[in-house]
Amino acid sequence: MAALYEELGLTTEEYTKIKKILGRVPTDVELSMYSVMWSEHCSYKSSRPVLKGFPTKGPRILQGPGENAGIIDIGDGMAIAMKIESHNHPSAIEPYQGAATGVGGILRDIFTMGARPIALLDPLYFGELKNDRVKHIFEGVVEGIAGYGNCTGVPTIAGSVNFEECYEGNPLVNVMAVGLMRQDKITKGIASGEGNVVIVFGNKTGRDGIGGVSVLASQEFTAKSAAKRPSVQVGDPFTEKLCIEASLELIDNKLVVGLQDFGGAGLTCATCETASRADMGMEIDVRLVEQREPNMEAFEIMVSESQERMLAICTPENQERVLAVCRRWGLDAGVIGHVTGDGLLRVKDNGVVVGEMPAHSLADEAILYNRPAKKPAYLAEVQSFDTKALKHPKDTGKTLMKLVTSPNLCSRHWVYEQYDHMVQTNTAVLPGSDAGVLRLKDSKKAIALTVDGNGRYCYLDPYVGAQIAVAEAARNVVASGAVPLAVTDCLNFGNPEKPENFWQFKEAVRGMGVACSAFGTPVTGGNVSFYNEWQKGAIYPTPVVGMLGLIDDVNKRMTAGFKKEGHVIALIGETLPELGGSEYLKVMHKIVAGRCPALDLDKERHMHEVVLEAIKLGLIVSAHDLSEGGLGMALAESCMLSGLGARVNPDSAERSHLEVNEWLFSESQSRMLVSLPEKSMFLFDRIIHNSRVQHTYIGRVGGDDLVIDDILNIPIGEMTSAWRGTLECLIG
């Protein structure tokens, strides 16, 4: 029979360290608390040494990693808080609540810092839709995000939906939240001031979520874990909305010295982290915590992950005012303890001490593992695939239509139309363009937001693939007219105890760090999600990048759709024969292989500068980044988003070294499709000439069809109807 510490997921080495810290055998309550705080999800014991390679500082970074969310200076005394998290394993078990509570948790990370949540973004990864279970998970996740986000009044303005077989048993449900705040309202999760009062407010504590995400996200997903339905938390978005308003009122009135949400590990996490950050201790009594179920044991109260709960630290003088604010918002609230100066987290059960541990040991002293890393053997085989040997289909029009109606490239309107993306009335660019854009009220400024990550590229080359994730995110905000400022990331990988998986992780982090440094976009924080595996193996290594960009004048925002007949179409950047890992290769040849596109970070940055300068001068009127599906898909989307056709007559020199499918569907990086009035061409050429960036005029906007030489001729209406109807057909 396994010892209790083993059943709780602790190793013998970890148990031995706990006994050494305490100088005795731990109580069952203490053991439960260490098990959740020293889990992979909470302690980052495998990833923390690797993450030190990220750039985290910059002139605009007001708060980097280590707090509930990163904070970025956007000028005029204002700031943006942002963070991305995963709820992958809970969503595989109970899709609606897994996704809904993922939204709730990330929103709390934002308003805990003193920012009002103003946007949600949701990058999602599922198996292929021919599988009924995948359809169930997909629909449940979308409904959960919509149900929670809509009820809290926070718009979901952007995201992505991806379908690959490797995510069939282990979907990825990542959620990013963004908040707006005044810089003088920044609040941190610290329990400072000996004798200060500890208050819990929000929902009552129940048994739902006991050992929830802290355990599920720290082990491989199996049929056994799928049976743990009680481990999935249950969300209440209406209480969340009340917590938002109460928390911001407490901060506005300077009634709290610290504020912390209950994340993974529940009350244990909230108490030990706030005390540890302040180098203080804390004494609480679990019987003072409001409970919604009878006879809860002390360990259950300490590790429950029931949702919509907050921990506030205030002075004794402000205690009654804090409680009054919470109760006026209809929230349960009560004092559960006080801050001490001895550095210990002391847990009582009706006055009897059941746990006494150094707070710092729980929050920061988990054993850090230097996991072995080994380059996977499969890479030699997949990277050796020669795309030049492909036999290409002859009917290029049919090929483009197959891409337009493929699961990964078809319209996502069925998804985002379930989300309220107009609530708060700040949305300046609707979902479906390169990035979501929000105007900032009482200001000319706007922010652009996007989430990107191509697991297929990272499967073929995690170092370059992760760089491409950063580059594509930057291209998306640039295409919207914004200067890239900062990144938050969600790193989704398999079991880190397997050397091949850990090698992928280390290479991806290395690649992201190099790219973020090149673009001047520090990492402000994020999330690592390991153990994303199922019976057929690990998911593709999938680092997801959330990026913030700033637009000085919201009227200069840019969208992807063409604007007017007669405008000239230009392709910025160089097209190379790069079909490795492409959507074309997957859709037309059922192959995931080859080398992913090369990326020159200097060339990418120069392209950003050229496009931003052209937007600033009002020379171009549309911009669309080239990514999955290449030039063919970019042309199709710019037509479909505007309802305008195009006549494309490419320069023969541009295509001289390329087969037609390579030219249209290559996914070469550092490219942008733009349109401009003919009168702007002279000045546009001068800007381009002074840079290292190549450009080619390839046609004009006009007509009702997309016509490319004698290669293809497709009516825009027919294409749009097929593009918009695909996803609904696939899910029945």
Order of alpha helices (4+ residues) and beta strands (2+ residues): alpha-alpha-alpha-alpha-alpha-beta-beta-beta-alpha-alpha-beta-alpha-beta-beta-beta-alpha-alpha-alpha-beta-alpha-beta-alpha-beta-alpha-beta-beta-beta-alpha-alpha-alpha-alpha-beta-beta-beta-alpha-alpha-beta-alpha-beta-beta-beta-beta-beta-alpha-alpha-beta-alpha-beta-alpha-alpha-beta-alpha-beta-beta-beta-alpha
